[in-house]
């Protein structure tokens, strides 16, 4: 078996050779806490450090539940990270705290070399700059077991009505037909918006930047989600991603909405690729195209020191090199999808054992992600005030107003818009 030292030496040979000043120490914050992800990142960091004398990158995993408050406070106190993995809605918050230089020229260089997906760059392009370097994509999907649907005589649902019928049919013998979260948390924002983009409620802003969350399409999306959520376990009002995945893997949930279940399914569940189904999120009607929520995660360089910024660019360029990039994406096979043309073809991506084993599912995830949208970053427009709305989980708060407090979808959506207007004005 290849030792870690040997692997690091090999990886060190396939990196950009741009020079960075010696004596540079960089701290990387990210929210990829599971130990196997941390370990894979450490392998890559060790390889980068080994090939860059005088430059040391250290990772410090963080928690999604705390980061929206912790990161701005740390930056304001001058003790924040030098690099941070972020989602598009997080960048405007950090830009308010620190004067972050644009990385437009660097992103253009990497684009010429690796060919970014255009929408990934667009999500970070506004106010006359490009603010972060696209790294990996994530898209929500519908997961099911092929055998369960076949045994019940169910076709893979493509519409909301078919999803309701399938979930009702699968709800028997202690199994919940569909696991949907209703917690005031990012996961619920993501699953609810996955219905909104399939129900004509993709845009929550008008062209002039005013909010249009309160509209009939949004109400209908919440109504459908609420009816389906009644078929979920009682504790789903406190779910995050892990609880939903556990429900599916334990076969307590017939279907779930999740970015990926591949690692858990393979190690804790049946581990049979032939039985694991993944499909696009069902659309409102058969005439509608299926859409989903998708995140282009990126590397944000927060250091203001010129030498540290140069070293940080070297590190991000190293991650984007195809043979490193495949290993980077496979810190969680099936979850992190390539955002570059060279990465999508990288041998290091497709030959990872778990990725190779579930290639059919991963190819479907990539196909699903082509119709990905993200609230506040739609139709080629970016509205920075979405950062405050996202940080407060107001899409999820609106659902809780229905599921927990018993208000009607129409009243909850109207109240949600009022909260969003207030948050955007702060």
C-alpha positions as a Markdown table, in Angstrom:
| # | Residue | x | y | z |
|---|---|---|---|---|
| 1 | Unk | 0.0 | 0.0 | 0.0 |
| 2 | Unk | 1.3 | 3.5 | -0.8 |
| 3 | Unk | 2.4 | 5.3 | 2.3 |
| 4 | Unk | 1.2 | 8.8 | 3.0 |
| 5 | Unk | 4.7 | 10.1 | 2.6 |
| 6 | Unk | 5.0 | 8.5 | -0.9 |
| 7 | Unk | 1.5 | 9.8 | -1.9 |
| 8 | Unk | 2.5 | 13.3 | -0.8 |
| 9 | Unk | 5.7 | 13.1 | -2.7 |
| 10 | Unk | 3.9 | 12.1 | -5.9 |
| 11 | Unk | 1.3 | 14.8 | -5.5 |
| 12 | Unk | 3.9 | 17.4 | -4.9 |
| 13 | Unk | 5.1 | 16.8 | -8.5 |
| 14 | Unk | 1.8 | 17.8 | -10.1 |
| 15 | Unk | 1.4 | 21.4 | -8.9 |
| 16 | Unk | 1.8 | 24.9 | -10.2 |
| 17 | Unk | 5.4 | 26.2 | -9.9 |
| 18 | Unk | 4.6 | 29.8 | -9.2 |
| 19 | Unk | 6.8 | 31.1 | -6.4 |
| 20 | Unk | 5.5 | 32.4 | -3.1 |
| 21 | Unk | 7.5 | 34.2 | -0.5 |
| 22 | Unk | 9.1 | 32.1 | 2.2 |
| 23 | Unk | 8.0 | 32.1 | 5.8 |
| 24 | Unk | 4.3 | 32.3 | 4.9 |
| 25 | Unk | 1.7 | 30.6 | 7.2 |
| 26 | Unk | -1.9 | 30.2 | 6.0 |
| 27 | Unk | -4.9 | 29.1 | 7.9 |
| 28 | Unk | -7.7 | 27.4 | 6.0 |
| 29 | Unk | -11.2 | 27.3 | 7.4 |
| 30 | Unk | -13.8 | 25.0 | 5.9 |
| 31 | Unk | -17.0 | 23.3 | 7.1 |
| 32 | Unk | -16.2 | 19.8 | 5.9 |
| 33 | Unk | -16.0 | 18.3 | 9.4 |
| 34 | Unk | -16.4 | 14.6 | 8.8 |
| 35 | Unk | -13.1 | 12.9 | 9.7 |
| 36 | Unk | -12.6 | 11.3 | 6.2 |
| 37 | Unk | -13.0 | 14.6 | 4.5 |
| 38 | Unk | -10.5 | 16.3 | 7.0 |
| 39 | Unk | -8.1 | 13.4 | 6.4 |
| 40 | Unk | -8.2 | 13.7 | 2.6 |
| 41 | Unk | -7.7 | 17.5 | 2.8 |
| 42 | Unk | -4.8 | 16.9 | 5.0 |
| 43 | Unk | -3.2 | 14.6 | 2.5 |
| 44 | Unk | -3.5 | 17.4 | -0.1 |
| 45 | Unk | -2.3 | 20.1 | 2.3 |
| 46 | Unk | 0.8 | 18.0 | 3.2 |
| 47 | Unk | 1.6 | 17.5 | -0.5 |
| 48 | Unk | 1.3 | 21.3 | -1.1 |
| 49 | Unk | 3.4 | 22.1 | 1.9 |
| 50 | Unk | 6.1 | 19.6 | 0.8 |
| 51 | Unk | 6.4 | 21.2 | -2.6 |
| 52 | Unk | 6.5 | 24.9 | -1.3 |
| 53 | Unk | 9.4 | 25.6 | 1.0 |
| 54 | Unk | 8.6 | 28.3 | 3.5 |
| 55 | Unk | 4.8 | 28.1 | 2.9 |
| 56 | Unk | 2.7 | 26.2 | 5.4 |
| 57 | Unk | -1.1 | 25.7 | 5.1 |
| 58 | Unk | -3.0 | 24.5 | 8.2 |
| 59 | Unk | -6.6 | 23.5 | 8.2 |
| 60 | Unk | -9.1 | 24.4 | 10.9 |
| 61 | Unk | -12.5 | 22.7 | 10.4 |
| 62 | Unk | -15.5 | 24.7 | 11.4 |
| 63 | Unk | -19.3 | 24.2 | 12.0 |
| 64 | Unk | -22.0 | 25.3 | 9.7 |
| 65 | Unk | -24.2 | 26.0 | 12.7 |
| 66 | Unk | -21.8 | 28.6 | 14.0 |
| 67 | Unk | -19.9 | 29.9 | 11.1 |
| 68 | Unk | -22.2 | 32.7 | 10.0 |
| 69 | Unk | -21.6 | 34.5 | 13.4 |
| 70 | Unk | -18.1 | 33.2 | 14.0 |
| 71 | Unk | -16.3 | 34.2 | 10.8 |
| 72 | Unk | -17.4 | 37.8 | 10.7 |
| 73 | Unk | -16.5 | 38.2 | 14.4 |
| 74 | Unk | -13.1 | 36.6 | 13.8 |
| 75 | Unk | -12.3 | 38.9 | 10.8 |
| 76 | Unk | -13.4 | 42.0 | 12.8 |
| 77 | Unk | -11.0 | 41.0 | 15.6 |
| 78 | Unk | -8.2 | 40.3 | 13.1 |
| 79 | Unk | -7.9 | 36.6 | 14.0 |
| 80 | Unk | -9.8 | 35.1 | 11.1 |
| 81 | Unk | -8.6 | 32.6 | 8.5 |
| 82 | Unk | -6.4 | 33.5 | 5.4 |
| 83 | Unk | -8.5 | 31.2 | 3.1 |
| 84 | Unk | -12.0 | 30.0 | 3.6 |
| 85 | Unk | -14.3 | 27.6 | 1.6 |
| 86 | Unk | -17.6 | 29.5 | 1.1 |
| 87 | Unk | -20.9 | 29.4 | -0.7 |
| 88 | Unk | -22.0 | 32.4 | -2.8 |
| 89 | Unk | -24.4 | 33.8 | -0.2 |
| 90 | Unk | -21.7 | 34.0 | 2.5 |
| 91 | Unk | -19.3 | 36.2 | 0.6 |
| 92 | Unk | -21.3 | 39.5 | 0.9 |
| 93 | Unk | -21.3 | 39.1 | 4.7 |
| 94 | Unk | -17.5 | 38.8 | 4.8 |
| 95 | Unk | -17.1 | 41.6 | 2.3 |
| 96 | Unk | -18.9 | 43.9 | 4.8 |
| 97 | Unk | -16.3 | 43.1 | 7.4 |
| 98 | Unk | -13.1 | 43.2 | 5.4 |
| 99 | Unk | -12.0 | 44.9 | 2.2 |
| 100 | Unk | -11.4 | 41.8 | 0.1 |
| 101 | Unk | -9.5 | 42.3 | -3.1 |
| 102 | Unk | -10.9 | 40.9 | -6.3 |
| 103 | Unk | -9.4 | 37.8 | -7.7 |
| 104 | Unk | -10.7 | 38.4 | -11.2 |
| 105 | Unk | -7.3 | 38.1 | -12.9 |
| 106 | Unk | -6.4 | 34.9 | -11.1 |
| 107 | Unk | -9.8 | 33.3 | -11.9 |
| 108 | Unk | -9.4 | 34.3 | -15.5 |
| 109 | Unk | -6.0 | 32.5 | -15.6 |
| 110 | Unk | -7.5 | 29.4 | -14.1 |
| 111 | Unk | -10.5 | 29.6 | -16.4 |
| 112 | Unk | -8.2 | 29.7 | -19.4 |
| 113 | Unk | -6.3 | 26.7 | -18.1 |
| 114 | Unk | -9.2 | 24.5 | -16.8 |
| 115 | Unk | -12.4 | 26.0 | -18.2 |
| 116 | Unk | -14.8 | 26.8 | -15.3 |
| 117 | Unk | -18.5 | 26.3 | -15.7 |
| 118 | Unk | -19.7 | 29.8 | -16.5 |
| 119 | Unk | -22.4 | 29.9 | -13.8 |
| 120 | Unk | -19.8 | 29.1 | -11.1 |
| 121 | Unk | -17.8 | 32.2 | -11.9 |
| 122 | Unk | -21.0 | 34.3 | -12.3 |
| 123 | Unk | -22.1 | 33.5 | -8.7 |
| 124 | Unk | -19.0 | 35.3 | -7.4 |
| 125 | Unk | -19.0 | 38.1 | -10.0 |
| 126 | Unk | -20.6 | 41.4 | -9.0 |
| 127 | Unk | -19.7 | 45.0 | -7.9 |
| 128 | Unk | -16.9 | 45.1 | -10.6 |
| 129 | Unk | -15.0 | 42.2 | -9.3 |
| 130 | Unk | -14.7 | 38.4 | -8.9 |
| 131 | Unk | -14.5 | 37.6 | -5.2 |
| 132 | Unk | -13.7 | 33.9 | -4.9 |
| 133 | Unk | -12.3 | 31.0 | -6.8 |
| 134 | Unk | -14.8 | 28.3 | -7.8 |
| 135 | Unk | -13.8 | 24.8 | -6.4 |
| 136 | Unk | -16.7 | 22.3 | -6.2 |
| 137 | Unk | -20.3 | 22.0 | -7.0 |
| 138 | Unk | -23.2 | 20.4 | -5.0 |
| 139 | Unk | -26.7 | 19.7 | -6.2 |
| 140 | Unk | -29.7 | 18.3 | -4.4 |
| 141 | Unk | -31.2 | 15.1 | -5.7 |
| 142 | Unk | -34.0 | 12.6 | -5.0 |
| 143 | Unk | -32.7 | 9.3 | -3.6 |
| 144 | Unk | -34.6 | 6.0 | -3.5 |
| 145 | Unk | -34.1 | 2.3 | -3.6 |
| 146 | Unk | -34.9 | 0.8 | -7.0 |
| 147 | Unk | -36.1 | -2.5 | -5.4 |
| 148 | Unk | -38.6 | -0.8 | -3.1 |
| 149 | Unk | -40.2 | 1.1 | -5.9 |
| 150 | Unk | -40.3 | -1.9 | -8.1 |
| 151 | Unk | -41.9 | -4.1 | -5.4 |
| 152 | Unk | -44.5 | -1.4 | -4.8 |
| 153 | Unk | -45.2 | -1.0 | -8.5 |
| 154 | Unk | -44.1 | 2.6 | -8.5 |
| 155 | Unk | -42.3 | 4.5 | -11.3 |
| 156 | Unk | -39.7 | 7.0 | -10.4 |
| 157 | Unk | -41.7 | 10.1 | -9.6 |
| 158 | Unk | -41.3 | 13.0 | -12.0 |
| 159 | Unk | -44.1 | 15.4 | -10.8 |
| 160 | Unk | -45.2 | 16.6 | -7.4 |
| 161 | Unk | -48.4 | 14.5 | -7.7 |
| 162 | Unk | -46.4 | 11.4 | -8.5 |
| 163 | Unk | -44.1 | 12.1 | -5.6 |
| 164 | Unk | -47.0 | 12.4 | -3.2 |
| 165 | Unk | -48.5 | 9.2 | -4.4 |
| 166 | Unk | -45.2 | 7.3 | -4.2 |
| 167 | Unk | -44.5 | 8.6 | -0.7 |
| 168 | Unk | -48.0 | 7.5 | 0.4 |
| 169 | Unk | -47.5 | 4.1 | -1.1 |
| 170 | Unk | -44.1 | 3.6 | 0.6 |
| 171 | Unk | -45.5 | 4.7 | 4.0 |
| 172 | Unk | -46.2 | 1.4 | 5.6 |
| 173 | Unk | -44.7 | -1.2 | 8.0 |
| 174 | Unk | -42.9 | 1.5 | 10.0 |
| 175 | Unk | -41.4 | 3.2 | 7.0 |
| 176 | Unk | -41.9 | 6.9 | 6.2 |
| 177 | Unk | -42.4 | 7.4 | 2.5 |
| 178 | Unk | -40.4 | 10.6 | 2.2 |
| 179 | Unk | -38.0 | 12.2 | 4.6 |
| 180 | Unk | -38.1 | 16.0 | 4.4 |
| 181 | Unk | -36.6 | 18.3 | 7.1 |
| 182 | Unk | -38.5 | 21.1 | 8.8 |
| 183 | Unk | -35.7 | 22.5 | 11.0 |
| 184 | Unk | -34.7 | 26.2 | 11.0 |
| 185 | Unk | -31.4 | 25.3 | 9.4 |
| 186 | Unk | -29.6 | 25.5 | 6.1 |
| 187 | Unk | -30.7 | 22.0 | 5.0 |
| 188 | Unk | -34.3 | 23.0 | 5.1 |
| 189 | Unk | -33.6 | 26.2 | 3.2 |
| 190 | Unk | -32.1 | 23.9 | 0.5 |
| 191 | Unk | -34.9 | 21.4 | 0.3 |
| 192 | Unk | -37.6 | 24.0 | 0.3 |
| 193 | Unk | -35.9 | 26.0 | -2.4 |
| 194 | Unk | -35.6 | 22.8 | -4.4 |
| 195 | Unk | -39.4 | 22.8 | -4.5 |
| 196 | Unk | -39.6 | 26.5 | -5.2 |
| 197 | Unk | -37.4 | 26.2 | -8.3 |
| 198 | Unk | -39.7 | 23.5 | -9.6 |
| 199 | Unk | -42.9 | 25.5 | -8.9 |
| 200 | Unk | -42.2 | 28.8 | -10.7 |
| 201 | Unk | -40.8 | 30.5 | -7.6 |
| 202 | Unk | -37.1 | 30.6 | -8.5 |
| 203 | Unk | -36.9 | 34.3 | -8.3 |
| 204 | Unk | -37.3 | 35.8 | -4.8 |
| 205 | Unk | -36.2 | 39.2 | -6.0 |
| 206 | Unk | -37.7 | 41.5 | -8.6 |
| 207 | Unk | -35.3 | 43.0 | -11.2 |
| 208 | Unk | -35.0 | 46.2 | -9.2 |
| 209 | Unk | -33.8 | 44.3 | -6.1 |
| 210 | Unk | -37.1 | 44.4 | -4.2 |
| 211 | Unk | -38.3 | 41.1 | -2.7 |
| 212 | Unk | -41.0 | 39.1 | -4.4 |
| 213 | Unk | -41.0 | 36.1 | -2.1 |
| 214 | Unk | -44.7 | 36.5 | -1.3 |
| 215 | Unk | -46.4 | 35.3 | -4.5 |
| 216 | Unk | -48.8 | 32.5 | -5.4 |
| 217 | Unk | -46.1 | 30.2 | -6.8 |
| 218 | Unk | -44.1 | 30.4 | -3.5 |
| 219 | Unk | -47.3 | 29.7 | -1.5 |
| 220 | Unk | -48.0 | 26.6 | -3.7 |
| 221 | Unk | -44.5 | 25.4 | -3.3 |
| 222 | Unk | -44.8 | 25.6 | 0.5 |
| 223 | Unk | -48.2 | 24.0 | 0.4 |
| 224 | Unk | -46.9 | 21.0 | -1.5 |
| 225 | Unk | -43.8 | 20.7 | 0.7 |
| 226 | Unk | -45.9 | 20.9 | 3.8 |
| 227 | Unk | -48.3 | 18.1 | 2.6 |
| 228 | Unk | -45.3 | 15.9 | 1.8 |
| 229 | Unk | -43.5 | 16.7 | 5.1 |
| 230 | Unk | -46.5 | 15.1 | 6.9 |
| 231 | Unk | -45.2 | 11.8 | 5.6 |
| 232 | Unk | -41.8 | 12.3 | 7.3 |
| 233 | Unk | -40.7 | 11.1 | 10.8 |
| 234 | Unk | -41.8 | 13.3 | 13.7 |
| 235 | Unk | -38.3 | 14.3 | 14.6 |
| 236 | Unk | -37.7 | 15.8 | 11.1 |
| 237 | Unk | -38.5 | 19.2 | 12.6 |
| 238 | Unk | -35.0 | 19.0 | 14.1 |
| 239 | Unk | -33.2 | 17.3 | 11.2 |
| 240 | Unk | -29.9 | 18.4 | 9.6 |
| 241 | Unk | -28.3 | 16.5 | 6.6 |
| 242 | Unk | -27.0 | 13.6 | 8.8 |
| 243 | Unk | -30.4 | 12.7 | 10.3 |
| 244 | Unk | -32.0 | 12.5 | 6.9 |
| 245 | Unk | -29.2 | 10.4 | 5.5 |
| 246 | Unk | -29.4 | 8.1 | 8.5 |
| 247 | Unk | -33.2 | 7.7 | 8.0 |
| 248 | Unk | -32.6 | 6.6 | 4.4 |
| 249 | Unk | -29.6 | 4.3 | 5.1 |
| 250 | Unk | -31.5 | 2.5 | 7.9 |
| 251 | Unk | -34.5 | 2.0 | 5.5 |
| 252 | Unk | -36.7 | 4.0 | 7.8 |
| 253 | Unk | -37.3 | 6.5 | 5.0 |
| 254 | Unk | -38.3 | 5.3 | 1.5 |
| 255 | Unk | -37.0 | 8.5 | -0.2 |
| 256 | Unk | -35.1 | 11.6 | 0.8 |
| 257 | Unk | -33.8 | 14.8 | -0.8 |
| 258 | Unk | -30.1 | 15.0 | -0.3 |
| 259 | Unk | -26.9 | 16.1 | -2.1 |
| 260 | Unk | -25.5 | 12.6 | -1.7 |
| 261 | Unk | -25.9 | 9.4 | 0.4 |
| 262 | Unk | -23.2 | 7.4 | -1.4 |
| 263 | Unk | -20.6 | 7.1 | 1.4 |
| 264 | Unk | -23.0 | 6.3 | 4.1 |
| 265 | Unk | -25.0 | 3.9 | 1.9 |
| 266 | Unk | -21.9 | 2.0 | 0.9 |
| 267 | Unk | -20.4 | 1.8 | 4.4 |
| 268 | Unk | -23.5 | 1.5 | 6.6 |
| 269 | Unk | -26.3 | 0.4 | 4.3 |
| 270 | Unk | -26.7 | -2.2 | 1.7 |
| 271 | Unk | -23.8 | -1.1 | -0.4 |
| 272 | Unk | -25.4 | -2.3 | -3.6 |
| 273 | Unk | -25.0 | 0.2 | -6.4 |
| 274 | Unk | -27.5 | -1.7 | -8.5 |
| 275 | Unk | -30.3 | -0.8 | -6.0 |
| 276 | Unk | -29.4 | 2.8 | -5.3 |
| 277 | Unk | -31.5 | 5.2 | -7.3 |
| 278 | Unk | -31.0 | 8.9 | -7.8 |
| 279 | Unk | -33.2 | 11.1 | -9.9 |
| 280 | Unk | -33.9 | 14.8 | -10.5 |
| 281 | Unk | -36.2 | 16.6 | -8.1 |
| 282 | Unk | -39.8 | 16.2 | -9.3 |
| 283 | Unk | -41.3 | 19.2 | -11.1 |
| 284 | Unk | -44.7 | 20.7 | -10.4 |
| 285 | Unk | -46.2 | 19.2 | -13.6 |
| 286 | Unk | -45.2 | 17.0 | -16.4 |
| 287 | Unk | -44.8 | 20.0 | -18.7 |
| 288 | Unk | -42.2 | 21.6 | -16.4 |
| 289 | Unk | -38.4 | 20.9 | -16.6 |
| 290 | Unk | -36.9 | 19.5 | -13.4 |
| 291 | Unk | -34.6 | 21.9 | -11.5 |
| 292 | Unk | -32.7 | 21.8 | -8.3 |
| 293 | Unk | -30.7 | 23.9 | -5.9 |
| 294 | Unk | -27.0 | 23.9 | -6.6 |
| 295 | Unk | -24.0 | 25.5 | -4.8 |
| 296 | Unk | -20.8 | 26.5 | -6.5 |
| 297 | Unk | -18.5 | 26.4 | -3.4 |
| 298 | Unk | -15.4 | 28.5 | -3.7 |
| 299 | Unk | -12.1 | 29.4 | -2.1 |
| 300 | Unk | -12.2 | 32.9 | -0.6 |
| 301 | Unk | -8.8 | 34.6 | 0.0 |
| 302 | Unk | -9.2 | 36.8 | 3.1 |
| 303 | Unk | -5.6 | 37.7 | 3.9 |
| 304 | Unk | -4.7 | 41.3 | 3.0 |
| 305 | Unk | -0.9 | 40.6 | 3.0 |
| 306 | Unk | 0.5 | 40.4 | -0.6 |
| 307 | Unk | 2.8 | 37.4 | 0.1 |
| 308 | Unk | 0.1 | 35.5 | 1.8 |
| 309 | Unk | -2.4 | 36.2 | -1.0 |
| 310 | Unk | 0.2 | 34.9 | -3.5 |
| 311 | Unk | 0.7 | 31.8 | -1.5 |
| 312 | Unk | -3.1 | 31.3 | -1.2 |
| 313 | Unk | -3.5 | 31.6 | -4.9 |
| 314 | Unk | -0.7 | 28.9 | -5.3 |
| 315 | Unk | -2.7 | 26.6 | -3.0 |
| 316 | Unk | -6.0 | 27.1 | -4.8 |
| 317 | Unk | -4.3 | 26.6 | -8.2 |
| 318 | Unk | -2.7 | 23.4 | -6.8 |
| 319 | Unk | -6.2 | 22.1 | -5.9 |
| 320 | Unk | -7.5 | 22.8 | -9.4 |
| 321 | Unk | -4.7 | 20.8 | -11.1 |
| 322 | Unk | -6.6 | 17.8 | -12.5 |
| 323 | Unk | -4.7 | 15.0 | -10.7 |
| 324 | Unk | -5.1 | 16.9 | -7.4 |
| 325 | Unk | -8.6 | 18.1 | -8.2 |
| 326 | Unk | -10.0 | 14.6 | -8.5 |
| 327 | Unk | -8.6 | 13.6 | -5.1 |
| 328 | Unk | -9.9 | 16.9 | -3.6 |
| 329 | Unk | -13.5 | 16.3 | -5.0 |
| 330 | Unk | -13.4 | 12.7 | -3.7 |
| 331 | Unk | -13.0 | 13.7 | -0.1 |
| 332 | Unk | -16.7 | 12.8 | -0.3 |
| 333 | Unk | -17.5 | 10.8 | -3.4 |
| 334 | Unk | -20.7 | 11.7 | -5.0 |
| 335 | Unk | -21.1 | 14.9 | -3.0 |
| 336 | Unk | -18.6 | 17.3 | -4.6 |
| 337 | Unk | -18.9 | 17.6 | -8.3 |
| 338 | Unk | -16.3 | 19.2 | -10.7 |
| 339 | Unk | -16.6 | 22.8 | -11.8 |
| 340 | Unk | -14.0 | 22.6 | -14.5 |
| 341 | Unk | -13.8 | 20.8 | -17.8 |
| 342 | Unk | -10.4 | 19.4 | -17.0 |
| 343 | Unk | -11.6 | 18.2 | -13.6 |
| 344 | Unk | -14.6 | 16.4 | -15.1 |
| 345 | Unk | -12.2 | 14.4 | -17.2 |
| 346 | Unk | -9.6 | 13.8 | -14.6 |
| 347 | Unk | -8.5 | 10.2 | -14.1 |
| 348 | Unk | -8.0 | 10.9 | -10.4 |
| 349 | Unk | -11.7 | 11.7 | -10.1 |
| 350 | Unk | -13.2 | 8.7 | -11.9 |
| 351 | Unk | -10.7 | 6.0 | -10.7 |
| 352 | Unk | -11.4 | 6.7 | -7.0 |
| 353 | Unk | -12.8 | 3.3 | -5.8 |
| 354 | Unk | -16.1 | 4.6 | -4.5 |
| 355 | Unk | -16.6 | 7.0 | -7.4 |
| 356 | Unk | -15.9 | 4.2 | -9.9 |
| 357 | Unk | -18.3 | 1.9 | -8.0 |
| 358 | Unk | -21.1 | 4.4 | -8.1 |
| 359 | Unk | -20.3 | 6.0 | -11.5 |
| 360 | Unk | -23.9 | 5.7 | -12.8 |
| 361 | Unk | -25.2 | 7.6 | -9.8 |
| 362 | Unk | -22.5 | 10.3 | -10.0 |
| 363 | Unk | -23.1 | 10.8 | -13.7 |
| 364 | Unk | -26.8 | 11.4 | -12.9 |
| 365 | Unk | -25.9 | 13.9 | -10.2 |
| 366 | Unk | -23.7 | 15.8 | -12.7 |
| 367 | Unk | -26.6 | 15.8 | -15.1 |
| 368 | Unk | -29.1 | 17.0 | -12.5 |
| 369 | Unk | -26.8 | 19.8 | -11.5 |
| 370 | Unk | -26.9 | 21.3 | -15.0 |
| 371 | Unk | -30.3 | 22.8 | -14.0 |
| 372 | Unk | -29.1 | 24.1 | -10.7 |
| 373 | Unk | -30.2 | 27.4 | -9.2 |
| 374 | Unk | -29.4 | 29.2 | -6.0 |
| 375 | Unk | -31.6 | 31.8 | -4.2 |
| 376 | Unk | -30.4 | 35.3 | -4.8 |
| 377 | Unk | -28.1 | 34.2 | -7.6 |
| 378 | Unk | -30.5 | 33.6 | -10.5 |
| 379 | Unk | -31.0 | 34.8 | -14.1 |
| 380 | Unk | -27.4 | 36.1 | -14.2 |
| 381 | Unk | -28.1 | 38.6 | -11.4 |
| 382 | Unk | -26.7 | 38.8 | -7.8 |
| 383 | Unk | -28.4 | 40.4 | -4.9 |
| 384 | Unk | -25.9 | 40.7 | -1.9 |
| 385 | Unk | -28.7 | 41.2 | 0.6 |
| 386 | Unk | -29.5 | 37.5 | 0.2 |
| 387 | Unk | -26.6 | 37.0 | 2.6 |
| 388 | Unk | -28.6 | 38.3 | 5.6 |
| 389 | Unk | -31.7 | 36.2 | 4.5 |
| 390 | Unk | -29.6 | 33.1 | 4.2 |
| 391 | Unk | -27.7 | 33.6 | 7.4 |
| 392 | Unk | -31.0 | 33.8 | 9.3 |
| 393 | Unk | -32.5 | 30.8 | 7.5 |
| 394 | Unk | -35.6 | 32.7 | 6.7 |
| 395 | Unk | -36.8 | 30.2 | 4.0 |
| 396 | Unk | -36.7 | 27.5 | 6.7 |
| 397 | Unk | -38.3 | 29.9 | 9.2 |
| 398 | Unk | -41.2 | 30.3 | 6.9 |
| 399 | Unk | -41.7 | 26.5 | 6.8 |
| 400 | Unk | -41.5 | 26.2 | 10.5 |
| 401 | Unk | -44.3 | 28.9 | 10.8 |
| 402 | Unk | -46.5 | 26.3 | 9.0 |
| 403 | Unk | -45.3 | 23.0 | 10.3 |
| 404 | Unk | -44.6 | 23.9 | 13.9 |
| 405 | Unk | -46.8 | 27.0 | 14.6 |
| 406 | Unk | -49.8 | 25.9 | 12.4 |
| 407 | Unk | -50.1 | 29.0 | 10.3 |
| 408 | Unk | -51.4 | 28.7 | 6.7 |
| 409 | Unk | -48.9 | 28.7 | 3.8 |
| 410 | Unk | -50.2 | 32.0 | 2.6 |
| 411 | Unk | -49.9 | 33.7 | 6.0 |
| 412 | Unk | -46.4 | 32.2 | 6.6 |
| 413 | Unk | -45.1 | 33.3 | 3.2 |
| 414 | Unk | -46.4 | 36.8 | 3.8 |
| 415 | Unk | -44.7 | 36.9 | 7.2 |
| 416 | Unk | -41.6 | 35.4 | 5.6 |
| 417 | Unk | -41.4 | 38.2 | 3.1 |
| 418 | Unk | -41.7 | 40.8 | 5.9 |
| 419 | Unk | -38.8 | 39.1 | 7.8 |
| 420 | Unk | -36.7 | 39.1 | 4.6 |
| 421 | Unk | -37.4 | 42.8 | 3.9 |
| 422 | Unk | -36.3 | 43.6 | 7.5 |
| 423 | Unk | -33.2 | 41.4 | 7.2 |
| 424 | Unk | -32.2 | 42.9 | 3.8 |
| 425 | Unk | -32.5 | 46.4 | 5.2 |
| 426 | Unk | -30.2 | 45.9 | 8.2 |
